[in-house]
Amino acid sequence: MRDPYSVLGVKRSAGQDEIKAAWRSLAKAVHPDQNHDDPNATVRFTEAGRAYDLLRDPDKRSRYDRQQREAELRRM
């Protein structure tokens, strides 16, 4: 999965309200019912839902952020 922050278009410091608003806006824009002619709409909609699911839960988000920091440190 791509970086959930980039999927939703929010900064890493975004609050829960900003994350929720970004998800709602993106979900409306990429919803398969609104994009009948786009074969990738379902994929983008699912990706947005997974990103929101991860970022809306403080525990999951914290775990993800910690894993990303650790991965960056290993790359150095």
PyMOL commands that set and color helices and strands:
alter all, ss='L'
color gray80, all
select helices_A, chain A and resi 4-8+16-30+32-34+41-56+58-75
alter helices_A, ss='H'
color red, helices_A
deselect
rebuild
show_as cartoon
